[in-house]
Structure formats: structure tokens, C-alpha cells
Amino acid sequence: MADSGPSPSPQDLQFQHAEPIQEASAPGGSGPACVACKQPVGATYFHAQGQVVCPGCAQRIQSGQQAPPALSLVRAALYGGGAALAGCILYALVAIVLNAEIGFVAILVGWMVGKAIRHASHGMGGRPQQILAIVLTYFAITTSYIPVMIYQFAKHPPAEVQQQAQKKGDAGGGERPSAGGILMALFMLAAAAPFFQLRSGFGGFISLFIIFIGLRYAWKLTGRSDILVMGPYQTEAPQ
């Protein structure tokens, strides 16, 4: 069975639920058609969750359920990191412009990270990919709080902070923190930011729930699904 491309995701092929066997005819009435690629299956075919698939798609479905190579995790981290950065920027822009957290954006961020990791793993999923997707999606969403807080702080600085800044300016300023210290502080702040919002009451729980939605979507997209592939079967010759 020849391999003609990356392994399709089980979510894309929509084989999550078993259905009655459907042997739809290919265009032109040339025999059963593959439910995945829509092409005639040829002399032999397989059943995947009760659906007719051609030998090539059957092989790709089976390979998509195998564990990805260990080295592919590095590639997945690069692709997923890029998607997480884009998702962080998108989430922050939406929060600044609309002054609200939108659950759909969290789903979109989870989808972006999950799809990027799945693509980098050549359609294969597994527990390492799922953990990576969870971590990247979490920080893509939580680090977006930092530019939002900076924007709000710059727009409406507290009076006490303005007074202290003015006094330091008059005194010639103090010792400036290192860039590494600032980055570490921002990283820790991003990790704990969702839990700080619990002090606001119901709105804090809503924020955590929004994050959970994005995490769940990323986890689902990068998981391995068990799809029963049976065959091969011989195509009945036309009478």
C-alpha cells in the first residue's frame, strides 16, 4: 500500500463513532468509493469504523495511530511555539479592543496550537504531544494577560505609582532590575495570573473556564484515537 502523504487526523476523517457500512459508489459508477479520499477503492478495500476506505487511506489511518518518533517532538515544539505566540497576540488584541475575554478565542488558540503540533508530528498524536499542547496553550492564553495589564496600567496609572515615579525621578532613580529578573517575574506572573483573578469572584471562575475550554481542545486534537481497521476485502466484480 503506497503512502501518498501525511497521516490524516482521525478527527478530520470523522471516524469517532461507528456507523453502518456505507459502500457509496465512486463518481461515474466505477465501484465503491473511499470515504476519506473519495476515489474508487480498486480491487481491494478496508473497513475503518464501518466505513469503506481504500488501501492507501487505511495505511495512513493505521500509521496515524502509531506513536510519533521522539525527534518529532522538537519539531512539534517549534511549530506549536509559533502557533502559541500568534495565539497570545490574537488573544491580547481581542481583550484590549473588546475589553473582555471571549471563549471562542480560547478555543481558536487551542485549535491553532493543536493543529500545529499535529502537523509537525505528521498527523500522529500521543501523550507527549498532548502535554506539549496543554503547556503551550496555557501560556499562550495566560501570557496574553501581561500586555493587557500593561496597556491598562499605562492608560490608567494609579496615583500612588505616579507619585513614587516622580520622587524617584527627582532623586535620580535607583538600581534598575536585570532583564533576566524581569522576564522571570513576568513568566511567574503569567503562570499564576488566572488564579489571581479568583479574587474577583464569579468573573475569575469564568476566566478559568475559558482557559479550560482551550486546553481541552488542544488535548483532543493531539491525542491518539483507536480506529478499528479491518480487511482487506475483495471488491465484487461487476455482473
C-alpha positions in Angstrom: 0.0 0.0 0.0 1.6 3.3 -1.1 1.8 6.2 1.2 0.8 9.4 -0.5 1.0 12.0 2.2 0.9 12.8 5.9 -1.4 10.6 8.1 -4.8 12.1 8.3 -6.1 13.1 11.7 -8.9 10.8 13.0 -10.8 14.0 13.8 -10.6 15.1 10.2 -11.9 11.8 8.9 -14.7 11.8 11.4 -14.4 8.2 12.5 -15.1 8.8 16.2 -18.3 6.8 16.1 -19.1 3.6 14.3 -21.7 3.8 11.7 -23.4 1.3 9.4 -21.2 0.2 6.5 -21.6 2.5 3.6 -20.3 1.4 0.2 -21.0 4.5 -1.8 -20.3 4.5 -5.5 -17.4 6.5 -6.9 -18.1 9.2 -9.4 -19.1 7.6 -12.7 -20.4 4.4 -11.0 -16.9 2.7 -11.1 -17.4 0.9 -7.8 -17.2 1.7 -4.0 -15.6 5.0 -3.1 -13.2 5.6 -0.3 -14.9 7.7 2.4 -11.6 9.6 3.1 -10.2 10.5 -0.4 -13.5 9.9 -2.4 -11.6 7.9 -5.0 -12.5 4.3 -6.2 -11.1 1.7 -3.9 -9.9 -0.6 -6.7 -9.7 -4.4 -6.4 -9.5 -4.4 -2.6 -10.8 -2.2 0.2 -10.8 -1.9 4.0 -13.4 -1.0 6.7 -12.5 1.7 9.2 -15.2 2.1 11.9 -17.7 0.6 9.4 -16.7 3.0 6.6 -15.2 1.9 3.3 -11.6 3.1 2.7 -9.0 2.4 0.1 -5.8 0.6 0.9 -3.7 3.8 0.9 -6.0 5.6 3.3 -6.2 2.5 5.5 -2.4 2.5 5.8 -2.3 6.2 6.7 -5.1 5.8 9.3 -3.1 2.9 10.9 0.2 4.8 10.9 -1.6 7.8 12.4 -2.3 5.7 15.4 1.3 4.9 16.0 3.5 6.8 18.4 5.4 9.6 16.7 9.2 9.4 16.6 10.9 11.0 19.7 12.7 13.6 17.5 9.4 14.8 16.1 8.7 16.4 19.5 11.3 19.0 18.8 9.7 19.9 15.5 6.3 19.9 17.3 7.6 22.3 19.9 8.8 24.7 17.3 5.6 24.7 15.3 3.5 24.7 18.4 5.5 27.6 19.9 4.9 29.7 16.8 1.2 29.0 17.0 1.2 29.8 20.7 2.9 33.1 20.1 0.4 34.0 17.4 -2.5 32.9 19.7 -1.1 35.0 22.5 -1.0 38.1 20.3 -4.5 37.4 19.0 -6.0 36.9 22.5 -4.3 40.1 23.8 -5.6 42.2 20.9 -9.1 40.9 21.3 -9.0 41.5 25.1 -7.7 45.1 24.6 -10.1 46.1 21.8 -13.2 44.5 23.3 -12.2 44.8 26.9 -13.4 41.2 27.5 -12.3 37.6 27.4 -14.0 35.7 24.6 -14.3 31.9 25.0 -14.3 31.4 21.2 -10.8 33.0 21.1 -9.5 30.4 23.7 -10.9 27.6 21.5 -9.2 29.2 18.5 -5.9 29.3 20.3 -6.2 25.7 21.4 -7.1 24.7 17.8 -4.1 26.6 16.4 -1.6 25.0 18.8 -3.1 21.5 18.4 -3.2 21.7 14.7 0.4 23.0 14.5 1.7 20.2 16.8 -0.3 17.6 14.8 1.1 18.8 11.5 4.6 18.8 12.9 4.2 15.2 14.1 3.0 14.2 10.5 -0.6 13.6 11.7 0.5 11.4 14.6 -0.6 12.1 18.2 0.4 10.9 21.6 0.7 11.8 25.3 4.0 13.9 24.8 2.2 15.9 22.1 -0.8 16.4 24.3 1.3 17.6 27.3 3.2 20.0 25.0 -0.1 21.3 23.6 -1.5 21.8 27.1 1.5 23.8 28.3 1.8 25.9 25.1 -1.9 26.7 25.0 -2.0 27.6 28.7 0.9 30.1 28.4 -0.4 31.4 25.1 -3.6 32.4 26.9 -2.1 33.5 30.3 0.8 35.5 28.9 -1.7 37.5 26.9 -2.8 39.0 30.3 0.6 40.7 30.5 0.2 43.1 27.6 -3.4 43.7 28.6 -2.3 44.7 32.1 0.5 46.9 30.8 -2.0 48.6 28.5 -4.5 49.2 31.2 -1.8 50.3 33.7 -0.4 52.8 31.1 -3.8 54.1 30.3 -4.9 54.5 33.9 -1.9 54.5 36.2 -2.6 54.6 40.0 -2.0 58.0 41.7 0.4 56.4 44.2 2.6 54.9 41.4 2.8 58.3 39.7 3.9 59.9 42.9 6.6 57.3 43.6 7.8 57.6 40.0 8.1 61.3 40.3 10.0 61.0 43.6 12.5 58.5 42.1 12.9 60.8 39.1 13.7 63.7 41.4 16.2 61.6 43.4 18.0 60.4 40.3 16.4 56.9 40.1 17.5 53.7 41.8 19.1 50.4 40.8 17.4 49.0 37.7 16.4 45.3 37.7 18.1 43.0 35.2 16.4 41.9 32.0 16.5 38.3 33.2 14.8 39.2 36.5 12.1 41.0 34.7 11.5 38.1 32.3 11.4 35.6 35.2 8.9 37.8 37.1 6.7 38.1 34.1 6.8 34.3 33.5 5.8 33.6 37.1 3.1 36.3 36.9 1.7 34.7 33.7 1.6 31.2 35.3 -0.3 32.5 38.3 -2.4 35.2 36.6 -5.6 33.1 36.2 -5.7 32.2 39.9 -5.2 35.9 40.9 -8.5 36.6 39.2 -10.4 34.3 41.5 -10.4 37.2 44.0 -12.8 39.0 41.7 -15.4 36.3 42.3 -17.5 34.8 39.5 -15.6 36.6 36.8 -12.4 34.7 37.9 -14.1 31.4 37.6 -15.3 32.3 34.1 -11.7 33.1 33.1 -10.5 29.7 34.4 -13.4 28.0 32.5 -12.4 29.8 29.3 -8.8 28.6 29.7 -10.1 25.0 30.3 -12.0 25.1 27.0 -8.9 26.0 25.1 -6.8 23.4 26.9 -9.4 20.7 26.3 -9.5 21.4 22.6 -5.7 21.3 22.3 -5.6 18.0 24.2 -8.3 16.5 22.0 -6.5 17.5 18.7 -3.2 16.0 19.7 -4.5 12.7 21.1 -4.4 9.2 19.6 -7.7 7.7 18.6 -8.3 4.0 18.3 -9.9 3.3 14.9 -10.6 -0.3 14.0 -9.3 -1.1 10.5 -10.4 -4.4 9.1 -9.6 -6.1 5.8 -8.6 -6.4 3.1 -11.8 -7.4 1.3 -12.2 -8.1 -2.4 -14.4 -5.8 -4.4 -17.2 -7.7 -6.1 -16.7 -8.0 -9.8 -19.5 -6.3 -11.9 -22.1 -8.8 -13.2 
